[in-house]
Amino acid sequence: MSKYVFDTEYDLVVVGGGASGKMAAYIAKKEGDLNVALLEKMEKTGGSSIYAEGQAAFNSIEQQERKTPPKETGTAFDHYPTYKEGYDRYMDYSHQRANPDVVRMQVYNTAETIEIMRGLGIKYTGVMIYAYEQQNELNTFHRPDGLGEHMQEVLLRATTNAGVDIFTSTPAKRILMEDGKVVGIEALDSDGNKLTIGCKAVILASGGYGNNPEMVSRYSAWQHRVAFYTYQCVELQNTGDGLKMALECGADTDNLGALMMVPCARGKQLTAHTNAAGSQPILWVDRFGKRCANEEMALSFMNAGACVAKQPQGIVYAILDADTVQYLTEDGSDIGLGDFIEFKQKLTRLQTELDQDVADGVAWKGDTAEELAEAIGIDPATFAATVAEYNSYCDKGEDPLFFKSKKYLRPVRKAPLYAINMAPSILVSTGGIRVNGDLQVTNINYEPIPGLYAVGLEASGLYGDNYNLDVPGTANGFAHASGRVAARHVIKTLKG
Ligand SMILES: Cc1cc2nc3c(=O)[nH]c(=O)nc-3n(C[C@H](O)[C@H](O)[C@H](O)COP(=O)(O)OP(=O)(O)OC[C@H]3O[C@@H](n4cnc5c(N)ncnc54)[C@H](O)[C@@H]3O)c2cc1C
C-alpha cells in the first residue's frame, strides 16, 4: 500500500510537451495502449521545438529517394552519410565524450521519425546541410514544410487523437519514489492547486535549463562570464525542472554545462539584419579593439558562439564600412542563419536597422576608425592600428594573423563605419541527465533508476563541450527519436 494518496492515476506521465515529450506520449498510447498523461508547464505545448528548422536522420526514406545531396550547398560530402559516418562523427567531434549507447540510438532511430512524420502528412522540402559552404557538415538536415512549428502542430494533433490526456499550464514539481522506484509525480494544476498523480513511469521531456540564468551560471563552462550573456531571442520555460527532479531521485549528470550557443547582436532577435550583418565573416574585435578570430569560423555558428563567449566580458564588436553595408544589402549575406537569414539573402533592412540601433545606443557609427572607437568607448589608437593592419591584409589578399580566406577579406575604409555588439546567446542546454541507450536515467554507478527516463534536451550523451553542427539537426532528430525509444522501453517493461 502506497504512502501517497493520488488524485488520479496513469501508467505513464510525460513531463513537457515539446518534440520529445509529444513523440513519447504518442508512441506509448498508440503502440502500447498505455494510459498517458502529458503535463506541460506553458499555456501551449511546443517548447523550443517550434523554432527548430530541421532534424537529423541517417539512411532515411527521404535520403534513399533523393539518392544524392544537392551540390550547391558546398559541403565536402557528396553523399548521404552512413550509420558509421554518423557514429564516428559524433564520437570524434566530442573527443569521445559522447555516450556510445546514446549515439548508436541516434544513428539507428532518427530515420523512423521521417517515416512517421511523412505518414502524418509532413512533406520534406530538402535534405541537406544547414550552413551553406561549411565543408565539414554531413547531409543530415531534413527540412520539413512549415518547419518546426508545423511539425509540432501535426504531432500535437496526432497525440491528442491517439487519446493522450494533455494538461497545459500544469508544471511538474516532484517525482514520488517508493523502494527506489517511481510511483508518481506531484504537479500544480492550472489553478495552482497541488495535483498528485500515481504512475509506473515518468519520462522527463522538459527541455533542459537554458532559460535558467542561475543554473547556467552554476554549471556552464562560461560561468565567469555569464553576467554578460544575453538570454536568447525566444521566450521559453526550459528552466531545468527535469534536472532538479532527477537529481532528487539520485540521478547522475553527464556533461552538465554544455550549451547550444550562438552569437547574437545584443538585445536583438535572430532575424534582425544587424544580427545577420554582425554574424558575417567581417572584422571582429574584442573590447580592447584588437582582432580576435578568424571570422570565417562563423560559418559554424556554434563555434562562433563559443568564440564570442571566450572574449573578455563576452564582447565582440563586428565592424563594417559603407561598402560592406552596400554589399550585404545588394549582394546578400556570405553566411546564412538557416531560415532565420537565408544564405545570400539581401539584408535590405540593414541600413534602417543600423540607423535605429545607433540612435538607441546599441550600435555605433564614426567617419574614421578613431571616431568609431571613441563612440564605442575603446582605445582609439589600438583600434585604428587594428583596422590599418587588417586593411593591409585585405589589400594583399592574405591574412598572416588568423589565415582568413581571401574572399572574406573586406576592408574597413569607406565612411561611415559601424560597430555592432555581438554577445553570446544561449538557445538551449545540451548536457544534463545521464541516460543509457534506452533513455533510462542512471545513477552514479550507471544503474537505471526504475521507472525514470529522460529524453530530448534533458538527456545527455551526444555532445562534447559544444553543439555538433557538423551533423545538422542533431537536437531535433534526437528529441523525436529519444522520445520514441523511451516510450517503447516503458511499454516493454509494463507489458512484457
Ligand atoms: C531558436 C531555436 C532554434 C532551434 N533550431 C533547431 C534546429 O533547426 N534543429 C535542431 O536540431 N535543433 C534546433 N533547436 C534545438 C531544439 O530545442 C531541439 O531540437 C528540440 O526540438 C528540443 O526538444 P525537447 O522536447 O527536448 O524540448 P522542448 O521542445 O523545449 O520542450 C520542452 C517542454 O517542456 C516544458 N516544461 C519545462 N518544464 C516543465 C515542467 N516542470 N512541467 C511541465 N512541462 C515543462 C516546456 O515548457 C517545453 O514546452 C533550436 C532551438 C532554438 C531555441
The ligand as a MOL file (V3000), in Angstrom:
LIG
                    3D

  0  0  0     0  0            999 V3000
M  V30 BEGIN CTAB
M  V30 COUNTS 53 58 0 0 0
M  V30 BEGIN ATOM
M  V30 1 C 15.6720 29.3300 -31.7630 0
M  V30 2 C 15.9780 27.8650 -31.7570 0
M  V30 3 C 16.1910 27.2030 -32.9670 0
M  V30 4 C 16.4870 25.8350 -32.9850 0
M  V30 5 N 16.7010 25.2220 -34.1970 0
M  V30 6 C 16.9980 23.9000 -34.2230 0
M  V30 7 C 17.1490 23.2130 -35.4770 0
M  V30 8 O 16.9400 23.7840 -36.5510 0
M  V30 9 N 17.4980 21.9020 -35.4500 0
M  V30 10 C 17.7090 21.2410 -34.2730 0
M  V30 11 O 18.0630 20.0640 -34.3060 0
M  V30 12 N 17.5360 21.8560 -33.0870 0
M  V30 13 C 17.1650 23.1480 -33.0370 0
M  V30 14 N 16.9350 23.7560 -31.8270 0
M  V30 15 C 17.0240 22.9450 -30.6010 0
M  V30 16 C 15.6420 22.3880 -30.1530 0
M  V30 17 O 15.4450 22.9420 -28.9250 0
M  V30 18 C 15.7000 20.8760 -30.1110 0
M  V30 19 O 15.9400 20.4550 -31.4320 0
M  V30 20 C 14.4740 20.0720 -29.6590 0
M  V30 21 O 13.3870 20.2920 -30.5140 0
M  V30 22 C 14.1230 20.1990 -28.2100 0
M  V30 23 O 13.0280 19.3530 -27.9290 0
M  V30 24 P 12.6660 18.9560 -26.4290 0
M  V30 25 O 11.3940 18.2030 -26.4900 0
M  V30 26 O 13.8240 18.3390 -25.7740 0
M  V30 27 O 12.4300 20.3580 -25.6750 0
M  V30 28 P 11.3430 21.4880 -25.9050 0
M  V30 29 O 10.7660 21.4540 -27.2590 0
M  V30 30 O 11.9440 22.7680 -25.4820 0
M  V30 31 O 10.1690 21.0740 -24.9210 0
M  V30 32 C 10.2830 21.1410 -23.5190 0
M  V30 33 C 8.9110 21.4480 -22.9370 0
M  V30 34 O 8.8880 21.1590 -21.5440 0
M  V30 35 C 8.1150 22.1540 -20.8980 0
M  V30 36 N 8.4430 22.1490 -19.4610 0
M  V30 37 C 9.5540 22.6390 -18.8510 0
M  V30 38 N 9.4940 22.4220 -17.5230 0
M  V30 39 C 8.3140 21.7720 -17.2860 0
M  V30 40 C 7.6740 21.2810 -16.1160 0
M  V30 41 N 8.2090 21.4170 -14.8770 0
M  V30 42 N 6.4770 20.6830 -16.2300 0
M  V30 43 C 5.8750 20.5270 -17.4510 0
M  V30 44 N 6.4450 20.9960 -18.5940 0
M  V30 45 C 7.6510 21.5910 -18.5130 0
M  V30 46 C 8.4720 23.4120 -21.6420 0
M  V30 47 O 7.5360 24.4390 -21.4250 0
M  V30 48 C 8.5120 22.8960 -23.0860 0
M  V30 49 O 7.2570 23.0010 -23.6960 0
M  V30 50 C 16.6030 25.1200 -31.7660 0
M  V30 51 C 16.3770 25.7820 -30.5390 0
M  V30 52 C 16.0580 27.1320 -30.5300 0
M  V30 53 C 15.8060 27.8050 -29.2130 0
M  V30 END ATOM
M  V30 BEGIN BOND
M  V30 1 1 1 2
M  V30 2 1 2 3
M  V30 3 2 2 52
M  V30 4 2 3 4
M  V30 5 1 4 5
M  V30 6 1 4 50
M  V30 7 2 5 6
M  V30 8 1 6 7
M  V30 9 1 6 13
M  V30 10 2 7 8
M  V30 11 1 7 9
M  V30 12 1 9 10
M  V30 13 2 10 11
M  V30 14 1 10 12
M  V30 15 2 12 13
M  V30 16 1 13 14
M  V30 17 1 14 15
M  V30 18 1 14 50
M  V30 19 1 15 16
M  V30 20 1 16 17
M  V30 21 1 16 18
M  V30 22 1 18 19
M  V30 23 1 18 20
M  V30 24 1 20 21
M  V30 25 1 20 22
M  V30 26 1 22 23
M  V30 27 1 23 24
M  V30 28 2 24 25
M  V30 29 1 24 26
M  V30 30 1 24 27
M  V30 31 1 27 28
M  V30 32 2 28 29
M  V30 33 1 28 30
M  V30 34 1 28 31
M  V30 35 1 31 32
M  V30 36 1 32 33
M  V30 37 1 33 34
M  V30 38 1 33 48
M  V30 39 1 34 35
M  V30 40 1 35 36
M  V30 41 1 35 46
M  V30 42 1 36 37
M  V30 43 1 36 45
M  V30 44 2 37 38
M  V30 45 1 38 39
M  V30 46 1 39 40
M  V30 47 2 39 45
M  V30 48 1 40 41
M  V30 49 2 40 42
M  V30 50 1 42 43
M  V30 51 2 43 44
M  V30 52 1 44 45
M  V30 53 1 46 47
M  V30 54 1 46 48
M  V30 55 1 48 49
M  V30 56 2 50 51
M  V30 57 1 51 52
M  V30 58 1 52 53
M  V30 END BOND
M  V30 END CTAB
M  END
